[in-house]
Amino acid sequence: MAHADTTPKLYGLMAEFETPEQLLEAARRTRDAGYRHFDCYTPFPIHGLTAAMGVKEAKVPWTVFICGLLGAIGAFTLQVWTSVVDYPLNIGGRDLLSWPYFVPITFEGMVLAAAFGAFFGTHIYNRMLSYYHPVFNVPQFVRASTDRFFVCIESKDPKFNRDETYRFLQSLNPLSVVEVPE
Amino acid sequence: MAATTVLSEQEVRQRIQRGRPIALGLGVVGLLVWATGLATNPKLAMQGYHFGFFYWMGLTLGCLGMALLLHAVRGRWGLPLIRIFESGAMVLMPVMLIAFFPILYDVFVVHGIFEWTHKEVVAQDPVLQSKRPWLNEPRFAIAGILYILIWAYFAKKLWDGSSAEDAAGDPVKAEMLSRQRTAFASFGIIVYMLTYTLAMVDWGQSLQPHWFSTMYAVIMVAGFGLNALALALYMVLSWRDLPLYKPIVYHEGYEGYRRDWGNFMFTLSVFWSYVAFSQLLIIYSGNLPEFTQFYLRRNMGGWQYIAYLIPIFQFFVPFFWFLAPRTKWIPKQLLIGVIIVLAIRVVEIFWQIKPAWSETLSISLYDIAAFVGLGGLWFYFMLGNLLKRALVPRNEPRLLEVAH
């Protein structure tokens, strides 16, 4: 009976650095070397890291903007539909389309939809609520939340090659380069 | 560690010195043209003067308000702008005080501006009679002078405090002085809001003396705060390629000063929209004659076209313009937004003031002449104040870092 292959697949290769400056340099050179599927792990936000990694414009702001716009349009349309088209009521002789009354609800609709956009957008794009991530298989990685800086090049990157990528990461003068099992 | 050695002010000072005679010239010509109106049509001339006075007084108070706010919260974003705000606030004394006397001349002699100064109108109007305890000429005069003196006191104290920091010699002592002033400035904000509210009753709301609104002063505080910030940013961003402001404007630490500036423009524009719209919504809902007359007057006879421009250019355009991160990253784009706001502010104040006297859309030569005249003088003295000291605070560690 043939056994299934139990050797874990490789998630990627991870290099460990001591200072944010080294990490910035490593991120920049990794991007310049043509890698696209890689990520940096730091204990605190580092100014200029997203630029060094070549991350394109973030998606969350646009999601929030579009959700907010749709929320505002939706709320306004709902009010116009209910009080002008579907069930017109004469209130104090005012116009049926008394738009100043619609503004607070339009605003609230925008806020609500934009907040949903921010909440779900952040969760979806950051793949939050996932209970497992391979990087935690590396023992050193616990220090990513205290005093160490990591770059991980993922095996799904088309340029990824176990030996070449290993040599490339070594050329960045890290403290160590380790394999990250899936 | 002295800022003067790192940040050279020479070029900016030359620009200001070249600008001052132009401002003075515009001021003198404007006021001379306006003065011809005193002989031919004094009432119309005084109405034009009141528009000019209201706008430039509002801008002065906007500068004072921003200076009080900055001294209270000690925001890093305001350090390059604070001297401009302080210089604007110092125009109060003696220029704006003197500029107030023509208004008093009108209240006691010409009776062109305020309906409640017409004896025969008040005699037939029980509502205005009941308002006499507040809306009477001597009270108006004394209170107006008193407001200006109180504001001038706060402006002077902030100015002196800021100068003392320059003289302190080292950043630690300057920091201590700056911290000590936060309580004074916070107290100043309370006094400012109370006196501002009363002044707006006198100078703005009493133009239509039957009408009143609790939102009016807040609308003006927000609008002129936005106006003062836009003016300061216009100056700094116009000088962005000169040695003093270049490292400040293009500074990228903490993602740059200009991001904070853009965000604050956005905030004040939205705050203004919020209070201005609230007043409309409350009056629209109440639907009572003494309240609706304000918007009726400003929504017919041609004024409605201006009424549409204001929300477009003071809310929708700035909202999307300053929301975009790109705007806050590219100084030129920020400058364009600031210019749009500066332009619409004048239009809005004209729309707030002028319809009190004119049911149809109209603009007189004296409106323009008084506006330009007072504005020229305002800039002449404001820029003069600016030249009296270092253009940005010395001994300020949070500002010195940009020079490195």
Chai-1 contact restraints between the chains, C-beta under 6 A:
chainA,res_idxA,chainB,res_idxB,connection_type,confidence,min_distance_angstrom,max_distance_angstrom,comment,restraint_id
A,P100,B,L281,contact,1.0,0.0,6.0,A-B,restraint_1
A,P100,B,Y284,contact,1.0,0.0,6.0,A-B,restraint_2
